[in-house]
Amino acid sequence: DQGQITRAEKNISVTLTQYEKDGFLRGEIPAAEQTKLVTFTSSLQDCLSGAIYVQECVPENLELKKKVFAQIDELIDGETLVASSSSCLPSSAFTESLKNRHNMLVAHPINPPYFVPLVELVPAPWTKQEVIAKVRELMEIVGQSPITLRRESLGFALNRIQYAAINECWNMYQSGLLSAEDIDKVCYDGLGPRYAFIGPLQTMHLNADGIVDYCKRYADGAYNVQKETFKPIPVQYDVETAEKIQAEYNASIPLDKIPEKRKWRDARLANLAKMKNHLEKDS
């Protein structure tokens, strides 16, 4: 679709120019020069010609991914590395029958990837170890922060942690314990600031004389909380509860204001990323 290509070209140029103006642009090359390095085409063959790395970004649909990867497989040589942006589907589900499957894996970025740098690398059982290492190195070169799962796992890593957190948020809301606003506040004014710099395991390590001491002090209490409050089976995100939560948000973020709120979110993530980069350079 030529219209999509035209819009993409304009959006990339405008976005990189704005990042440069705001001091967020990566690398040493000016925004105008970076834009010139991007080639646009509607031909998959032209897109793949001479490529050393391919990042597939089609929607999370198994049949579509099977179709796209089969087409890619016919157009690449045995040296091209191919990663899927899949957020849940493992690459084994759509690469098993392909001749270049040993060069394929999942490299799941987090939105917006320019400011949330994590990339989950999830190999299929047949993905070569050297391929995983090369993709990890490439992600680091372009400024991302890759993690490598040793095997495929439903939901990968981030979504497993995220869904566990949402599960408890849903339970607390359904039981009438907290409002939606206060549940979110627990994260952005409680856990969030700390987790922007250290994860939950390092938090345990620092909140006592090491993680072993933490477990000796708090393991029983933590277990008792989980035993009493965690439901034995995952909750289903039901429409009735979702409608109640949305009704709370309609005052501050009505549906027509969601794009505006996304820009607000991305701007703050950008500033957080910039601050973290400065702190890392100074440390």
N, C-alpha and C positions, 0 to 999 in steps of 0.2 A: 504494500500500500504506500504509494508515493506521498500521500498526505501525512502518514505516520512518520515517514523518514524526514520530511520537511519539519514537522513539529519537533522531532527528536534533535535534529541538528540545531534548531533555534534554542531549544531548552538547554542543551549541553553548553552552548556558547554563553547564554545568559547566566546559567548557574555558575560556571567556572569564573566568569567575569565578576560576579557578585562575591564568590568565595575569595577571589584575589583582593577585592576591595575591602573585605572584612578581615583579611589576614588569615583565612582558613585554607588557602590553596596549598596542596601538597606539591613537593618537588621544587626544582629550581627553574623550571621553564615557565615563562609567562602564560597567562590564560589564553591569549590569542594564539600562541604557538601550540599549546596543548590541543586546542580545538582543531587546528589544521592537521593534527596527527590522527584524527578520527576519520575513518572512511565509512561511507554509508552505501548500502546496497540492498536490493531486494532479492538478490540471487544467493542461495545457500552455497553454491559451488564457488562463487567469487569470494564469499565471506570466509570459506575454509581454505582457500588456495594459499599455501605457504604458511598456514597457521601452526604455531608450536603449542598453543594452548587455546582451548575453547570453553566458554562458560555458557551453558544452556540456561535460559531464563523463561521457559514457557510455563503456563499455569500448572498448578498441582493436579494433573489429570494423568492417570496411569497410561491410558491408551494413547493420549497425545504424546507423552514422553517416549513410549515405545516407537511410535511412528517417527518422531524427530530423531531419536538416536539411531534408528535403522537407516535413515537417510544420511546422517552424519557418517555412520560407519562405512558406507559405500564411497564416500568422497574423501576420506582421509587416508594417510599412510600409517605405517606401524609406529611412527615416532610421535604423532600428535597426541597430546594429553587432552582429555575431555572430562569436564566436571559438570554436574548438574546442580542447580540452585535449589533443588528439592528441600522442603522443610520437614517432611515426614516420610516420604516414599524412599526406601533404600534403593540404591542403584542396581542391586541384584534383581529387582523386580522388572527392570526394563533393559538390561544389558546381557542377560545370560546367553542368548543365542548369537551374539555379535562376535565377529572375528577379531575386533580390536578391544574386546572387553577388559583385557588386562591393563589397558591404559585409561580406564574409566572409573569414576568415583563420584561421590557427592562432595561439593564444597559449598555448604549452606551459609550465605551471608545474612546479616541481621540488618533490618531497616532502621534508619537510613545508614547504609554501609560506610559512607564517607566519614561519619562521626561515631558510629558504633562498630568498632573494627573487628569484632569477633567473627571468625569463619570456622564452621564445624567441618572437619575433613572426615568423611565416613567411607572407608573402602568396602568394596564387595569382597566376598571370599577369594576371588581370583585377581583382585587388583595387585599389581606388583608393588613391593615395598619401595623400590626406587622411584616409582611414580608418585607415591604418597610423599616421599621426601622432596621430590622436585616441586610438587604443587605447594607444599608447605613453604619451601624456600621462596617461591614466586610470590605467595601471599605476603610474606614478610618484606620482600623487596618493594612491593607496592604500598606498604604501610598498614596492612591488615594484621590482625592478631589471631593466628590459627591455633586450633586445638585438634588433636588427632585421636579419634576413637579407635580402639584396638579391634573392634568388630562392629557389625551392624547392630543397631538397637532401635526399636520402635520409638520415634520421637526424638532420637539422637540425645543430646545432652541438655541444651538450653530449654527445649520444650518440655522435657521431663521435669526439670526444676520449675519451669514456669507453670505448668499444669498443676503441679503439686501445690504451689502457692495459690493459684486461682481456685483450686478445690477447697482450700480452707477459707478463702475469702467468700466463696459461694455459700459454704456452710454457715459462716458467721452471719451473712446477710439473711439467708433463709430462716435462721433461728431467731432473728430480730435482735441480735447482740449489738450490732453497729449499723450506722447508716453507710451508704455507698461512699459518701464523702470522707467519713472517718476511717473507713477501711483503706481507701487510697492514701489518706494522710499517714497511716501507720507505715506505709512504704516510702513515700517521698519525703517525709519529715522524720522517719525513724530508721528503717533498715537501709533505705536508698543511699543517703549520703555516705554511710560507711561502706556499703557494697560497691560504691563507685571507685573505691581504691583497694579494698581487700575483700575477699570472699568469705563465705560462712565458716569454712574450716580454719582459715587464718584468724578470723574473728575469735573463734574458740581458743586458738593458740595464744592470742594476745590478751584475752579477758581472764586469764589465769596464769599460773606459772607453767605454761605449755599446755598442749592439748590433752596430755595424759592427766595432768592435775585438774583440768577442766572437767574431764569425764568422771574423775573420782569425786569431785565436788557436786556436779550438777546432773549426772546421768540419771539418777533415780527420779529427781524432780521432773526432768524432761520426759522420761518414760511415762510417768504418771499422768502428765498433761496429755500426752499423745493417746494413752490408753482410755482416758476419760472423754476426750473431745474429738479425736479423729474417727471418722466413720469407716467401717470396715470395707466398704466398696466405694469406688469413685462416684462422684455426683454427676448426673447428666445436666448440662446447662439447659434448663427448661425455659421455654418462652415466657411462661407466667412470671417467673422471677426476673428474667431479663427485662420484661416490660416495666416492672416496678423500678428496677435500677435505672432504666432509660428515662422514666418519668422524673426521677430525681435529677438526672443530668440535663433534662430539657430546659431548665431555667438558666443554666450556665453554658451548656454546650448543646444547643438544638442541632438537629441533623444538618441543617443548611450551614451551620458554622463549623462543622467538622474539618473541612479543608483549611480554614483559617487557624483552627486549633492545632492542626498538624504542622503548619508553618511555625507556630509558636513553639511547639515541642522541638522541632528540628533546630530552631535557632538556639534554644537552650542546650540541646545536646552538642551543638557546634561549639558553643562557648565553654562547655564542660570539657570537651575534647581538647580545645585550645589550652585551657588552664592545666589539664593533666600533662600535656606535652611540655609546657613551660616548667612544671614542677619536676618532670622526669629529667629535663636537661640540666636543671639546677642541682639535682641530687647527686 
